[in-house]
Amino acid sequence: MDAVLLQGIANGLSLGLCYALIAIGFTLIFGVLNAVNFAHSEVYMLGAFAGLVIIQAFAPPFLAVVFLVAAVGAFLGFGLERIAFRPLRRARDEASLKSRALREATLMSSLAVGILVREFAELRFGGDMQPIPSGAMLNTPIAIGPVILTTGDFYIFGMAAAMLLLLQFLLYRTKIGLSIRALSDDLIGALYVGINTDRVIVWTFMIGSSFGALAGLMVGLYYGTIFPYMGFAPTLKAFIAMLMGGLNNIPGVVLCALLIGLSESLAPEIMPTRWVDLIAYVFLLVTLIFFPAGIFGRKAERV
């Protein structure tokens, strides 16, 4: 196989796994609340900045940075749910919880919180690119035959695999995971049988936001620079992966994120680079036309 093609596949897998980590947070929250969290891009961005601050202040080992950024992401998810979502969920009747007005209100609320956080981050850190200290970057080259990888590629793959395995364990082997799946299937039914839905929703936000913050950290350490608007483009593509995968089908979302990453990495070989960002939107258009429930979605769902 051509070395350029192999290199493109390797780079695309790394990019797709970053999209997947972001998309899983989207999918968890949508599956439970049937609402889109548009502040997720700011959680991604703040995860990267939290990593930079921790590295500059303490220079801890990489694993310690990972756990600290995950904790920061969980804290951000907790605060986001309390500020942007819970005040709009005061009613407990079925009509209110399933209303279109509630979905639109939470969407706008999360969008507003995201804009405020992004502007505060720009005031605090400035709008310019912030460099990651060279000693913390994951860019040591590793030659595998004709393909040149970096340590970051292996770290991203390992991080994605570990987080996906952890997520499967949480969802299928723990009480909170069972509650999350119950809310995802039927929020009203879970409420009526006595599940503490507010507590489960908070846990969902904390887990999903930890994934988003860790994705921001890994991208920052991989590329070496971060900035307050870094979350917009990758989070939008992760959102497209969620729509393609079927809204609450996590394996499908991961596969679609990998498809987008691979396509963007390989596309410059056959088309001008300036058109590469359109690929995700072409996939979205095809999905909406031919797979309105998502490629791996259930028939009852509608993208």
C-alpha positions in Angstrom: 0.0 0.0 0.0 1.2 3.5 -0.8 3.1 5.2 2.0 1.1 8.4 1.6 -2.1 6.5 1.9 -1.0 4.8 5.0 0.1 8.1 6.5 -3.2 9.6 5.7 -5.1 6.7 7.3 -3.0 7.0 10.5 -3.6 10.7 10.7 -7.3 10.3 9.9 -7.8 7.7 12.7 -6.2 10.1 15.2 -8.5 12.9 14.1 -11.5 10.7 14.0 -10.9 9.5 17.5 -10.7 13.1 18.8 -14.1 13.8 17.1 -15.4 10.6 18.7 -14.5 11.6 22.2 -16.3 14.9 21.7 -19.3 13.2 20.1 -19.8 10.7 22.9 -20.5 13.6 25.3 -23.0 15.0 22.9 -24.7 11.6 22.5 -24.9 10.9 26.3 -26.6 14.2 27.0 -28.9 14.0 24.0 -29.9 10.4 24.8 -31.0 11.4 28.3 -32.5 14.8 27.8 -33.3 14.8 24.1 -31.5 18.2 24.0 -28.4 19.4 22.3 -25.7 20.9 24.6 -24.1 23.6 22.4 -21.8 24.6 25.3 -19.9 21.4 24.8 -17.4 23.1 22.6 -16.4 25.4 25.4 -15.9 22.4 27.7 -13.6 21.1 25.1 -11.7 24.4 24.9 -11.5 24.8 28.7 -10.2 21.3 29.0 -7.2 22.3 26.8 -6.6 25.5 28.8 -6.9 23.6 32.1 -4.2 21.3 30.9 -2.0 24.2 29.9 -2.5 25.9 33.3 -1.8 22.7 35.2 1.3 22.0 33.2 2.7 25.5 33.6 2.0 25.6 37.3 3.0 22.1 38.5 4.5 20.2 35.6 3.0 16.9 36.8 3.3 13.6 35.1 1.0 13.0 32.0 -1.3 10.7 33.9 -1.8 13.2 36.6 -2.7 15.9 34.0 -5.3 13.5 32.5 -7.0 12.9 35.9 -7.0 16.5 36.8 -8.4 17.6 33.5 -11.1 14.9 33.7 -12.0 16.3 37.1 -12.2 19.8 35.7 -14.4 18.5 32.9 -16.7 16.8 35.4 -16.9 20.0 37.5 -17.7 22.0 34.3 -20.5 19.6 33.4 -21.9 19.8 36.9 -22.0 23.6 36.7 -23.4 23.7 33.2 -26.3 21.4 34.1 -27.1 23.5 37.2 -26.9 26.9 35.3 -28.2 26.1 31.8 -30.5 23.1 32.0 -32.0 22.5 35.5 -33.7 25.9 35.8 -35.7 25.1 32.7 -36.7 21.6 33.9 -38.8 22.6 36.9 -42.0 21.1 35.6 -42.5 17.4 36.1 -45.5 16.7 33.9 -45.1 14.7 30.7 -46.3 17.4 28.4 -43.7 19.9 29.7 -40.8 17.5 29.7 -41.4 16.4 26.1 -42.4 19.8 24.8 -40.6 21.3 21.8 -40.4 24.6 23.8 -38.2 22.9 26.4 -35.8 21.6 23.9 -35.5 24.9 22.2 -35.1 26.7 25.5 -32.3 24.4 26.7 -30.6 24.7 23.3 -30.6 28.5 23.5 -29.6 28.5 27.1 -26.6 26.3 26.5 -25.6 28.4 23.4 -25.8 31.6 25.6 -23.7 30.0 28.3 -21.1 28.8 25.8 -20.8 32.3 24.2 -20.3 33.9 27.7 -17.6 31.3 28.6 -15.8 31.8 25.4 -15.7 35.5 25.7 -14.5 35.3 29.3 -11.8 32.9 28.2 -10.7 35.3 25.5 -10.5 38.1 28.1 -8.5 35.9 30.4 -6.1 34.2 28.0 -6.3 36.5 24.9 -7.4 35.7 21.4 -4.0 34.6 20.2 -2.6 31.1 20.0 -1.3 29.9 23.3 1.7 27.5 22.9 2.0 24.3 24.9 5.4 23.9 26.6 7.6 21.8 24.3 8.3 19.3 27.0 4.6 18.5 27.4 3.8 18.1 23.7 3.1 14.6 22.3 4.9 15.0 19.0 8.0 12.8 19.2 8.2 11.0 15.8 8.1 7.3 15.6 8.8 5.5 12.3 6.8 2.4 11.6 8.0 1.3 8.2 7.2 4.0 5.7 4.7 5.7 8.1 5.8 8.4 10.5 3.6 8.5 13.6 4.0 10.5 16.8 3.6 9.7 20.4 0.4 11.7 20.3 -1.2 9.2 17.8 -0.6 6.4 20.3 -1.8 8.4 23.3 -5.0 9.5 21.5 -5.7 5.9 20.5 -5.0 4.6 24.0 -7.1 7.4 25.5 -10.0 6.7 23.2 -9.9 3.0 23.8 -9.7 3.4 27.6 -12.5 5.9 27.8 -14.8 3.8 25.6 -14.1 0.7 27.7 -14.7 2.7 30.9 -18.0 4.1 29.4 -19.2 0.6 28.5 -18.4 -0.6 32.1 -20.2 2.4 33.6 -23.3 2.0 31.4 -23.7 -1.8 31.7 -22.0 -2.7 35.1 -23.0 0.1 37.5 -26.2 1.3 39.0 -25.7 4.9 37.7 -25.2 3.4 34.2 -28.4 1.4 34.5 -30.2 4.6 35.5 -28.7 6.6 32.6 -29.9 3.9 30.2 -33.3 3.9 31.8 -33.6 7.7 31.3 -32.4 7.4 27.8 -35.2 4.9 27.0 -38.0 6.7 28.9 -37.4 9.8 31.0 -41.0 9.9 32.2 -41.1 6.2 33.1 -37.9 6.5 35.0 -39.3 9.5 36.9 -42.5 7.6 37.8 -40.7 4.5 39.1 -38.7 6.6 41.6 -35.3 7.2 39.9 -33.7 10.4 41.0 -33.6 11.9 37.5 -31.9 15.1 38.5 -29.0 13.2 40.0 -28.7 10.9 37.0 -28.7 13.9 34.6 -25.9 15.5 36.6 -23.9 12.3 36.3 -24.5 12.2 32.6 -23.3 15.8 32.2 -20.2 15.1 34.3 -19.2 12.0 32.3 -19.9 13.6 29.0 -18.0 16.8 29.9 -15.0 14.8 31.1 -14.8 13.2 27.7 -15.0 16.6 26.0 -12.4 18.1 28.3 -10.0 15.2 27.7 -10.5 15.5 24.0 -9.4 19.2 24.2 -6.4 18.3 26.3 -5.2 15.6 23.8 -5.7 17.9 20.8 -3.8 20.7 22.5 -0.9 18.5 23.4 -0.9 16.9 19.9 -1.0 20.1 17.9 0.9 22.3 20.4 -1.3 25.4 20.4 -4.7 26.3 21.8 -7.0 29.3 21.6 -10.5 30.3 22.9 -12.3 29.5 19.6 -10.6 26.1 19.1 -13.8 24.2 20.0 -16.1 25.4 17.3 -15.1 23.4 14.2 -14.3 20.0 15.9 -17.4 20.2 18.0 -19.6 20.9 15.0 -18.1 17.9 13.2 -18.6 15.8 16.3 -22.3 16.9 16.3 -22.5 15.8 12.6 -21.1 12.4 13.6 -23.8 12.2 16.3 -26.5 12.9 13.7 -25.0 10.4 11.3 -24.6 7.7 13.9 -28.2 7.8 15.1 -28.4 10.3 17.9 -28.0 7.9 20.9 -26.1 5.0 19.3 -22.6 5.3 20.7 -20.9 2.7 18.6 -22.5 4.2 15.5 -21.4 7.7 16.5 -17.8 6.5 17.0 -17.7 4.8 13.5 -19.1 8.0 11.9 -16.6 10.1 13.7 -13.8 7.9 12.3 -15.3 8.1 8.9 -15.2 11.9 9.0 -11.7 12.0 10.3 -10.4 9.5 7.7 -12.2 11.4 4.9 -10.7 14.7 5.9 -7.3 13.3 6.1 -7.3 11.5 2.8 -9.3 14.1 0.8 -6.3 16.5 0.0 -5.0 13.7 -2.3 -8.0 14.1 -4.6 -9.3 17.7 -4.0 -8.1 21.2 -3.1 -7.4 21.6 0.6 -9.8 24.5 0.9 -12.7 22.1 0.2 -11.9 19.6 2.9 -14.0 21.2 5.6 -17.1 20.7 3.4 -16.8 16.9 3.6 -18.6 16.6 6.9 -21.5 18.7 5.6 -21.8 16.6 2.5 -22.0 13.5 4.8 -24.7 15.3 6.8 -26.7 16.2 3.7 -26.5 12.6 2.4 -27.6 11.3 5.8 -30.6 13.6 6.1 -31.8 12.6 2.6 -31.2 8.8 2.7 -31.0 8.0 6.4 -33.3 10.4 8.3 -32.9 8.4 11.5 -29.2 8.2 11.2 -27.1 5.5 9.6 -27.3 3.3 12.7 -30.4 4.9 14.2 -33.7 3.3 15.1 -36.7 3.9 12.9 -38.5 5.8 15.6 -35.8 8.5 15.7 -35.7 11.5 13.4 -32.6 13.5 12.7 
